Amino acid sequence: MARNHSEYQVYFHVGLGKAASTYLQHRVFPILQNIRYIPRDRYRGYQGLIERTQDTRYLVSREAAYRLQQRVDEFAAFKPDARVILVLRRHDRWIASHYRRYLKNGGSLDFEHYLDLDSNQPRIWGAQQVRFMAMIEAIEQRFNSRPLVLFHEDLQTDPFALIDQLCAFTGAHYQRDQVNLSIVHSSWSDKQLKLARLAGKRLFDPVPGAATNPTLHRVRRRLHLWTCYGILGIAQMVPAKWVNPDPLINPESLSRVREVFANDWLCCHDYAQAYNPPVSGIRSETDQTL
């Protein structure tokens, strides 16, 4: 017999990618107590797991990025009264990090065409896809509730305050001494990514498509990534003096991104200040025993 949805609450972390999603999924969510965490590698089976267990709180995490609309539709179809957690990163830093991953995976477009702020039909990213308040509004419409809005930058300045906010929202708690503050992934050097971009222009489609057969898609993607890692490994051994000294991303282009979305970023902070739950009285288990 299916469980009554009123018996439990689900919290969906809609990870935007390159906004601390991997760190939270590996370092924070697994140590939370008083809530069952369903990691991203079990996302496909999270509904069945909830039906088979008797917990009253569940935390489901899945990255979305430009698939955010698809993810929130999937979540809302299962649990319309779910609560959503959204972690944001300042637009220029966020899209620059996405661009670096794109190059690492064989992409070859320059940054200005990867994020095309002037086109109504961008090849990959356009201005409308990068507006965070539009994402927040989409979440509000589908769940009829306000998401918890957190900021990637806070993990660097005050990580425990961010975790306390997460606990205030979900009703979870944690032991501070169990939190590992080290990064999960190291980044590739600009030299490697510049050479990967050159190789990508000769080897790969700048906007790769997916095979219709899922199995074939996985095989092709695995071979594609192995090739990319091979290129990056070779690039690491290339002397820096052989590589174009120009910046990987034109600083003026990043400045433009920051200016275009400055108001959107300010609105997100105002939103969080207005609607995130207060954290006064929320303490980790370690704090409570002192």
C-alpha positions as CSV (number, residue, x, y, z in Angstrom):
1,M,0.0,0.0,0.0
2,A,1.4,3.4,-0.9
3,R,2.2,5.7,1.9
4,N,0.0,8.7,2.5
5,H,2.0,11.8,1.4
6,S,0.9,13.6,4.6
7,E,3.0,11.1,6.6
8,Y,6.3,12.6,5.5
9,Q,8.0,15.8,4.2
10,V,10.4,15.9,1.3
11,Y,13.1,18.5,0.9
12,F,14.5,18.8,-2.6
13,H,17.9,20.2,-3.1
14,V,17.9,21.5,-6.7
15,G,21.6,21.8,-7.3
16,L,22.5,24.3,-10.0
17,G,25.9,22.7,-10.7
18,K,29.2,24.6,-9.9
19,A,27.4,26.1,-6.9
20,A,28.7,23.8,-4.1
21,S,26.4,20.9,-5.1
22,T,29.1,18.3,-4.9
23,Y,30.5,19.6,-1.6
24,L,27.0,19.5,0.0
25,Q,26.3,16.1,-1.4
26,H,29.6,14.6,-0.1
27,R,30.4,16.6,3.0
28,V,27.2,18.0,4.5
29,F,24.0,16.1,3.6
30,P,25.3,12.6,4.6
31,I,26.1,13.8,8.2
32,L,22.7,15.5,8.8
33,Q,20.7,13.8,11.5
34,N,16.9,13.5,11.9
35,I,16.5,13.4,8.1
36,R,17.1,10.6,5.6
37,Y,19.4,11.7,2.8
38,I,18.9,10.2,-0.6
39,P,22.0,10.9,-2.7
40,R,22.1,11.8,-6.4
41,D,23.2,8.3,-7.5
42,R,19.9,7.0,-6.0
43,Y,17.8,9.7,-7.5
44,R,16.1,7.5,-10.0
45,G,14.8,5.3,-7.2
46,Y,14.0,7.8,-4.6
47,Q,10.2,7.4,-4.8
48,G,10.4,3.7,-4.3
49,L,12.8,4.2,-1.4
50,I,10.4,6.6,0.3
51,E,7.6,4.1,-0.1
52,R,9.6,1.3,1.4
53,T,10.8,3.2,4.5
54,Q,9.1,4.9,7.4
55,D,11.1,8.1,7.9
56,T,9.2,11.4,8.3
57,R,11.8,13.6,6.6
58,Y,13.7,13.0,3.4
59,L,16.3,15.1,1.6
60,V,16.7,14.4,-2.1
61,S,19.6,16.0,-4.1
62,R,19.9,16.3,-7.8
63,E,21.7,18.8,-10.0
64,A,19.7,20.8,-12.5
65,A,21.4,23.8,-14.1
66,Y,19.5,24.6,-17.3
67,R,17.3,21.6,-16.6
68,L,15.8,23.3,-13.6
69,Q,12.3,23.4,-15.1
70,Q,12.4,19.7,-15.8
71,R,13.6,18.9,-12.3
72,V,11.1,21.0,-10.4
73,D,8.3,19.5,-12.6
74,E,9.5,16.0,-11.7
75,F,9.6,16.9,-8.0
76,A,6.2,18.6,-8.0
77,A,4.6,15.7,-9.8
78,F,5.6,13.4,-6.9
79,K,5.2,15.7,-3.9
80,P,3.5,19.0,-4.7
81,D,4.0,20.2,-1.1
82,A,7.8,19.5,-1.1
83,R,10.1,22.2,0.1
84,V,13.0,23.2,-2.2
85,I,16.6,24.2,-1.4
86,L,18.4,26.3,-3.9
87,V,22.1,27.3,-3.7
88,L,23.2,30.3,-5.8
89,R,26.5,31.6,-6.9
90,R,27.2,35.1,-8.2
91,H,26.4,35.0,-11.9
92,D,29.9,35.7,-13.3
93,R,31.6,33.2,-11.1
94,W,29.0,30.6,-11.7
95,I,28.9,30.8,-15.4
96,A,32.7,31.0,-15.6
97,S,32.9,27.7,-13.6
98,H,30.4,26.1,-15.9
99,Y,32.5,27.3,-18.9
100,R,35.6,25.7,-17.5
101,R,33.7,22.4,-17.1
102,Y,32.4,22.7,-20.7
103,L,36.0,23.0,-21.9
104,K,37.2,20.2,-19.7
105,N,34.5,18.0,-21.4
106,G,35.6,18.8,-24.9
107,G,33.8,22.1,-25.6
108,S,35.4,24.6,-28.0
109,L,33.3,27.7,-28.1
110,D,34.7,31.0,-26.8
111,F,33.1,32.3,-23.7
112,E,31.1,35.0,-25.5
113,H,29.3,32.3,-27.6
114,Y,29.0,29.9,-24.7
115,L,27.0,32.5,-22.8
116,D,25.4,34.7,-25.5
117,L,23.8,37.6,-23.8
118,D,22.6,39.2,-27.1
119,S,20.9,36.3,-28.8
120,N,17.3,35.1,-28.5
121,Q,18.4,31.7,-29.7
122,P,21.7,31.0,-27.9
123,R,23.6,27.8,-28.8
124,I,24.0,26.9,-25.1
125,W,23.3,29.6,-22.5
126,G,21.4,32.8,-22.9
127,A,20.5,35.6,-20.6
128,Q,17.1,34.3,-19.6
129,Q,18.5,30.9,-18.5
130,V,20.9,32.7,-16.1
131,R,18.3,34.8,-14.2
132,F,18.1,33.4,-10.7
133,M,14.9,35.2,-9.7
134,A,13.1,33.5,-12.6
135,M,14.2,30.2,-11.2
136,I,12.9,31.1,-7.7
137,E,9.5,32.2,-9.2
138,A,9.3,28.9,-11.1
139,I,9.8,27.0,-7.8
140,E,7.2,29.1,-6.0
141,Q,4.6,28.5,-8.8
142,R,5.0,24.7,-8.7
143,F,5.2,24.1,-5.0
144,N,3.2,27.1,-3.7
145,S,5.9,27.7,-1.1
146,R,9.1,29.7,-0.9
147,P,12.4,27.9,-1.4
148,L,15.4,28.2,1.0
149,V,17.9,30.4,-0.9
150,L,21.5,29.9,0.1
151,F,24.7,31.3,-1.4
152,H,27.9,29.5,-2.5
153,E,30.0,32.4,-1.2
154,D,28.9,31.8,2.3
155,L,30.6,28.4,2.4
156,Q,33.9,30.3,2.2
157,T,33.1,33.0,4.7
158,D,30.9,31.2,7.3
159,P,30.2,27.6,6.3
160,F,28.6,26.7,9.6
161,A,26.1,29.6,9.3
162,L,25.0,28.1,6.0
163,I,24.6,24.7,7.5
164,D,22.6,26.1,10.4
165,Q,20.3,27.8,7.9
166,L,19.8,24.4,6.2
167,C,19.0,22.8,9.5
168,A,16.5,25.5,10.4
169,F,14.7,24.9,7.2
170,T,14.7,21.1,7.3
171,G,14.5,20.4,11.0
172,A,17.8,18.4,10.9
173,H,20.8,18.8,13.1
174,Y,24.5,17.9,12.9
175,Q,27.7,17.6,14.8
176,R,30.1,20.3,13.9
177,D,33.2,18.2,14.4
178,Q,31.9,15.9,11.6
179,V,32.0,18.6,8.9
180,N,34.9,18.3,6.5
181,L,35.6,21.7,5.1
182,S,38.1,20.5,2.4
183,I,37.1,20.9,-1.3
184,V,35.9,17.8,-3.1
185,H,37.3,18.5,-6.6
186,S,40.4,20.4,-7.6
187,S,40.2,22.5,-10.8
188,W,42.1,22.3,-14.0
189,S,44.7,24.9,-14.9
190,D,44.0,27.6,-17.5
191,K,46.8,26.2,-19.6
192,Q,45.2,22.7,-19.7
193,L,41.8,24.2,-20.6
194,K,43.2,26.4,-23.4
195,L,44.8,23.4,-25.0
196,A,41.7,21.3,-24.5
197,R,39.7,24.1,-26.3
198,L,42.1,23.9,-29.2
199,A,41.8,20.1,-29.4
200,G,38.0,20.2,-29.0
201,K,37.7,22.4,-32.1
202,R,39.3,19.6,-34.2
203,L,37.7,16.5,-32.4
204,F,34.3,17.3,-31.1
205,D,31.0,19.1,-31.9
206,P,30.9,22.4,-29.9
207,V,27.4,21.6,-28.9
208,P,27.3,17.8,-28.5
209,G,24.0,16.0,-28.8
210,A,22.8,12.9,-27.0
211,A,22.2,9.6,-28.7
212,T,18.6,8.5,-28.8
213,N,19.6,5.1,-27.3
214,P,20.4,5.5,-23.6
215,T,23.0,2.7,-23.6
216,L,24.7,4.0,-26.7
217,H,24.7,7.5,-25.1
218,R,26.4,6.2,-22.0
219,V,29.0,4.4,-24.0
220,R,29.7,7.3,-26.2
221,R,29.9,9.7,-23.3
222,R,32.3,7.5,-21.4
223,L,34.6,7.2,-24.5
224,H,34.3,11.0,-25.0
225,L,35.3,11.7,-21.4
226,W,38.3,9.3,-21.5
227,T,39.5,11.2,-24.6
228,C,39.1,14.5,-22.9
229,Y,41.0,13.4,-19.8
230,G,43.8,12.1,-22.0
231,I,44.0,15.5,-23.7
232,L,44.1,17.3,-20.3
233,G,46.9,14.9,-19.1
234,I,49.0,15.6,-22.2
235,A,48.3,19.4,-21.8
236,Q,49.7,19.3,-18.3
237,M,53.1,18.4,-19.7
238,V,53.1,21.1,-22.4
239,P,55.5,24.0,-21.5
240,A,53.5,27.2,-20.5
241,K,55.6,29.3,-23.0
242,W,54.0,27.4,-25.9
243,V,50.5,28.4,-24.8
244,N,48.7,31.6,-25.8
245,P,49.1,34.0,-22.8
246,D,45.7,35.6,-23.3
247,P,43.2,35.0,-20.4
248,L,41.0,31.9,-20.8
249,I,38.0,34.2,-20.3
250,N,38.2,37.9,-21.2
251,P,37.8,39.8,-17.9
252,E,35.7,42.4,-19.7
253,S,33.2,39.7,-20.6
254,L,33.0,38.6,-17.0
255,S,32.5,42.2,-15.9
256,R,29.6,42.5,-18.4
257,V,28.0,39.4,-16.9
258,R,28.3,40.8,-13.4
259,E,26.8,44.1,-14.5
260,V,23.9,42.6,-16.5
261,F,22.8,40.5,-13.6
262,A,23.7,42.8,-10.7
263,N,20.0,43.6,-10.0
264,D,19.1,39.9,-10.2
265,W,21.8,39.1,-7.6
266,L,20.7,41.9,-5.3
267,C,17.1,40.7,-5.5
268,C,18.1,37.1,-4.6
269,H,19.9,38.4,-1.5
270,D,16.9,40.5,-0.5
271,Y,14.7,37.4,-1.0
272,A,16.8,35.3,1.2
273,Q,16.9,37.9,3.9
274,A,13.1,38.3,3.8
275,Y,12.1,34.6,3.6
276,N,14.8,32.3,4.9
277,P,13.9,31.0,8.4
278,P,15.7,32.6,11.3
279,V,18.6,30.6,12.7
280,S,18.6,32.0,16.2
281,G,18.6,29.1,18.6
282,I,19.7,26.7,15.9
283,R,23.0,25.0,17.1
284,S,25.0,22.0,16.1
285,E,25.2,19.0,18.4
286,T,28.7,20.0,19.4
287,D,27.6,23.5,20.4
288,Q,24.8,22.0,22.5
289,T,27.2,19.9,24.6
290,L,29.6,22.8,25.4
